[in-house]
């Protein structure tokens, strides 16, 4: 049998086409691998650049950041300064006395200025606020029981109607 059957010719042709497609697919895989490799390299380079930029920002922030200062203690000053008699005498001689302001009608009396005994420091105020926040809520009294009415406000009549 020297002549080839048409079926064998078709099978050989399809095998050749399949091998050509396999070679093309292999080339595509190689190309995709090289693209992936290049993308990985680019990603690593960008990640490294971002890390260096972050370090530069952190270093610059550390250079410009101030060290926290310790909290200054609040010194209370007296409400009224006492002057020495020599300063009072010098002031009254050189400067003319200012005129007293006449209060307008209907003006309200002003409250007296607080003295140092009634003034609290900011630390004391903050401490009392924190204590109030940490304290349990106040206990509410039980709800009062209100008996039903018949509409006229007569409680006894409403109670007798229900019984």
C-alpha positions as CSV (number, residue, x, y, z in Angstrom):
1,X,0.0,0.0,0.0
2,X,2.0,2.9,-1.3
3,X,-0.8,5.4,-1.6
4,X,-1.8,7.3,1.5
5,X,-5.3,7.4,2.4
6,X,-7.1,10.7,2.7
7,X,-7.7,10.2,6.4
8,X,-4.0,9.8,7.2
9,X,-3.3,13.0,5.2
10,X,-5.9,14.9,7.2
11,X,-4.5,13.5,10.5
12,X,-0.9,14.5,9.6
13,X,-2.1,18.0,8.6
14,X,-4.0,18.5,11.8
15,X,-1.0,17.2,13.8
16,X,1.2,19.8,12.0
17,X,-1.3,22.5,12.7
18,X,-1.5,21.4,16.4
19,X,2.3,21.4,16.7
20,X,2.4,24.9,15.1
21,X,-0.2,26.1,17.6
22,X,1.7,24.5,20.5
23,X,4.9,26.3,19.4
24,X,3.0,29.6,19.1
25,X,1.5,29.1,22.6
26,X,4.9,28.3,24.0
27,X,6.2,31.5,22.5
28,X,3.3,33.4,24.0
29,X,4.1,31.9,27.4
30,X,7.7,32.9,27.1
31,X,6.7,36.4,26.2
32,X,4.2,36.6,29.1
33,X,6.9,35.3,31.5
34,X,9.3,38.0,30.3
35,X,6.6,40.7,30.7
36,X,5.8,39.4,34.2
37,X,9.5,39.4,35.1
38,X,9.8,43.1,33.9
39,X,6.7,44.0,35.8
40,X,8.0,42.4,39.0
41,X,11.3,44.4,38.6
42,X,9.3,47.6,38.1
43,X,7.2,46.9,41.1
44,X,10.2,46.2,43.3
45,X,11.9,49.4,42.1
46,X,8.7,51.5,42.8
47,X,8.4,49.9,46.3
48,X,12.0,50.6,47.1
49,X,11.5,54.3,46.0
50,X,8.4,54.6,48.1
51,X,10.2,53.2,51.1
52,X,13.1,55.7,50.6
53,X,10.6,58.6,50.3
54,X,8.9,57.5,53.5
55,X,12.2,57.4,55.3
56,X,13.1,60.9,54.0
57,X,9.7,62.2,55.2
58,X,10.1,60.6,58.6
59,X,13.6,62.0,59.0
60,X,12.5,65.5,58.0
61,X,9.5,65.3,60.4
62,X,11.9,64.2,63.2
63,X,14.2,67.2,62.5
64,X,11.4,69.7,62.6
65,X,9.3,68.2,65.4
66,X,9.6,70.0,68.7
67,X,10.2,68.1,71.9
68,X,7.2,68.2,74.1
69,X,7.5,70.7,76.9
70,X,6.6,69.7,80.5
71,X,3.4,71.2,81.7
72,X,4.0,74.4,83.5
73,X,2.5,74.8,86.9
74,X,-0.1,77.4,87.1
75,X,0.8,80.2,89.6
76,X,-2.2,82.1,90.9
77,X,-1.7,85.8,91.3
78,X,-3.4,87.8,94.1
79,X,-6.6,89.5,93.0
80,X,-5.5,92.9,94.3
81,X,-2.0,94.2,94.2
82,X,-0.9,96.1,97.2
83,X,1.2,99.2,96.4
84,X,3.7,100.8,98.6
85,X,2.8,104.2,100.0
86,X,5.7,105.8,98.1
87,X,4.3,104.6,94.8
88,X,0.8,105.7,95.7
89,X,2.0,109.2,96.6
90,X,4.0,109.5,93.4
91,X,1.1,108.4,91.3
92,X,-1.4,110.8,92.9
93,X,0.9,113.8,92.5
94,X,1.8,113.3,88.9
95,X,-1.5,112.0,87.3
96,X,-4.9,113.8,87.6
97,X,-7.7,111.9,89.1
98,X,-10.0,110.2,86.6
99,X,-13.7,111.2,86.7
100,X,-16.1,108.6,88.1
101,X,-18.4,107.0,85.5
102,X,-22.1,107.6,86.2
103,X,-24.0,104.4,85.9
104,X,-26.9,104.4,83.5
105,X,-30.5,103.8,84.7
106,X,-31.5,100.2,84.8
107,X,-28.0,98.9,84.9
108,X,-27.7,95.7,86.8
109,X,-25.4,95.3,89.8
110,X,-22.2,93.5,88.9
111,X,-21.1,90.4,90.8
112,X,-18.0,90.8,92.9
113,X,-14.8,89.7,91.4
114,X,-13.8,86.2,92.6
115,X,-10.8,86.1,95.0
116,X,-8.0,83.6,94.9
117,X,-9.9,81.4,97.4
118,X,-12.8,80.8,95.0
119,X,-10.7,80.4,91.9
120,X,-9.8,76.9,90.9
121,X,-6.8,76.0,88.7
122,X,-7.3,74.3,85.4
123,X,-5.9,71.1,86.8
124,X,-8.4,71.0,89.6
125,X,-11.3,71.6,87.1
126,X,-10.0,68.9,84.8
127,X,-9.7,66.5,87.8
128,X,-13.2,67.1,88.9
129,X,-14.5,66.6,85.3
130,X,-12.7,63.3,85.0
131,X,-14.0,62.2,88.4
132,X,-17.5,63.0,87.3
133,X,-17.1,61.1,84.0
134,X,-15.7,58.0,85.8
135,X,-18.4,58.0,88.5
136,X,-21.5,55.8,87.9
137,X,-24.6,57.5,86.7
138,X,-26.9,58.7,89.4
139,X,-29.7,56.4,90.5
140,X,-33.0,57.5,89.2
141,X,-36.0,57.3,91.5
142,X,-38.6,54.7,90.6
143,X,-41.4,55.9,88.3
144,X,-44.4,57.1,90.2
145,X,-47.6,55.1,89.9
146,X,-50.4,57.4,88.6
147,X,-53.9,55.9,89.2
148,X,-56.3,56.1,86.2
149,X,-58.9,58.8,86.1
150,X,-62.4,58.9,84.7
151,X,-61.6,62.2,82.8
152,X,-63.1,64.5,85.5
153,X,-60.0,64.2,87.7
154,X,-61.9,62.0,90.2
155,X,-59.5,59.2,91.2
156,X,-61.9,57.5,93.5
157,X,-64.7,57.3,90.9
158,X,-62.3,55.7,88.4
159,X,-61.1,53.2,90.9
160,X,-64.6,52.2,91.9
161,X,-65.6,51.8,88.2
162,X,-62.8,49.2,87.7
163,X,-63.7,47.2,90.8
